Amino acid sequence: MQGNLPLVSIGMPVFNGEDFLEAALESLLAQTFTDFEIILADNASSDRTPEICQAYAAKDVRICYYRNAHNMGAAANFNAVFQMSRGNYFKWAAHDDLCAPMFLERCVEVLDNNPSVVLCSSDVGRIDWAGNEQPPKRDCPRHLDAWSASERFAAIVLQTFWCYEIFGLIRSENLRRVQPQGSHYGSDRVMLAELSLQGRFMQIPEPLFFRRFHLKQSTCLPSAKARQLWQSGDRKRNMFWERGSVSFVRALLKAPITPLERLQCFGTVLRYLTKLKNWLYFLPKQPRPRKPEQRKPEQPSNLG
């Protein structure tokens, strides 16, 4: 450690994670790189999550446990673990994913030796409910290690779906310069896009991170409204400002890039808006007409 400060901080926001939490923590405690802290932020869970967190915090001094008084939404809890971190490097960890023992060591080595790299991740494996490996689900090859900021930005905005890089190891100084994760679903891609404007992403070409797919994760919630509630909790949203495209523009206005790169990135946002007709989300929503059999019978007029 540097004095009393760890080199790496790992933030794990968790809500009702009793099924996989212990396995996730064990995979982090088994890392060959040991100079880290783990920040557990329990979002007012109603299952055994508090007991599990307290037990691990009691047996390892590197683990700090915090419990929110109420469920403030996944985004706010996601941001909270970073705000409490102290390390030069930071990693978000989901309560249901696993890391191979060499994950931190390999990522730290890349960041230590490459000042132009702001985020290091690895190839991604896929596991099921029981931890059995499955065929991977990943994005197509992208040039996230390109020297051009506009090329990296376009790769995140237009070619990234899974956003696995959000669980990589990130330079804390760069992470402090970007917007916190927003309350809109998909704000992890916005954060990655803004980070891509600050430096290169590097990927270790072997699966050291394993994403678990199961029926209790947010992507399996039954509706867009349920997914949004998971992300924002009971917080009221500004439906115009809290959109990915608006956040992209805010990021570009303050990014440390050349005027030409900024112009190229604005072109990427324009392509994003026209792709799949994303611009339609800015139009006022019209009420759907009732089907004839659902219409109320006309009332007699009181006039005349």
C-alpha positions, 0 to 999 in steps of 0.5 A, a space after each residue: 500500500 502507498 502509506 495507508 492507501 490501497 493502489 486499487 479500490 473495488 466498488 461493489 453495489 449490491 441489492 438482494 444478492 444473496 445467491 451469488 454474493 459469496 462467490 463474487 467476493 471469494 473471486 476477488 479475495 483470491 486475486 494474486 494482486 492484493 493491494 486493494 480495498 473492497 467497498 460494499 454498498 448494500 442498497 437496503 436489501 431484504 434478503 441475507 445480503 447484510 449478513 453476508 457482507 458483515 461476515 466478510 467485512 469482519 474477517 478481512 480488513 480490506 472490506 468496508 460495508 455500508 448499508 443505505 437507509 432506503 433503495 436509492 436506485 442502482 445508478 446512485 449506489 453505483 456512483 456511491 461506491 466510487 465516491 467512497 474509494 481511495 485508490 489510484 485505480 478503480 474497478 466496479 464489481 457486480 455481485 453476480 460476476 467472477 474474476 479470474 485470480 490474475 485479473 487485477 495483476 494483469 490490469 494493474 501491469 497494463 495501467 502502470 506501463 501505459 500512461 495513455 491507457 485510462 481503462 484496462 479490461 480483459 476478454 469476457 467469458 460467460 457463465 450461467 446460474 450455476 457457474 458453468 461456462 457458456 458460449 460467450 456473448 460479446 461485441 464485435 472487434 472495436 478499435 478502443 485502443 486507437 490513438 484517435 479520440 473520435 474513433 474510440 468514441 464512435 466505437 463505444 456509441 455506435 458499436 458497443 452493446 454489452 458495455 463489459 468495459 465498465 467492469 474493467 480497471 479504470 484510472 480514478 483521476 480520469 473517472 472523476 472527470 466524467 459525469 456520474 452514472 445517470 439515472 437513465 437505463 444504459 448510462 454505462 455506455 455514456 460513461 464509457 463514451 466519455 472515458 474514451 475521450 480521455 484516453 485509450 482502452 486496452 483489452 487483455 486477450 484472454 477471458 479473466 472476467 466472467 459475466 453471469 447471465 441469470 433470470 434475476 438480473 436487471 436485463 430480465 425485468 419484464 418491462 422498460 418501466 421496471 428496468 428504469 425503476 431498478 436504475 433510478 429508484 424512487 427518484 424523479 427523472 428529467 425525461 429530456 436531459 437524462 437521455 444518452 444523446 444529451 449526455 453524449 453532447 454534454 461530454 463532448 462540450 468539455 472533453 479534452 480533444 481538438 476542434 476537429 475531433 469534437 466535430 467528428 464526434 458530433 457527427 457520431 452523435 448525429 448518426 446515433 440519433 438517426 440510427 434506429 430512429 433514436 430521435 423519436 424519443 424526443 417527440 411528445 408521446 401521443 396517447 394511444 387511441 382506444 379500440 372501438 370496443 373500449 370507447 366509452 359511450 357518448 353522453 347526451 349533451 346538456 346544451 339546448 
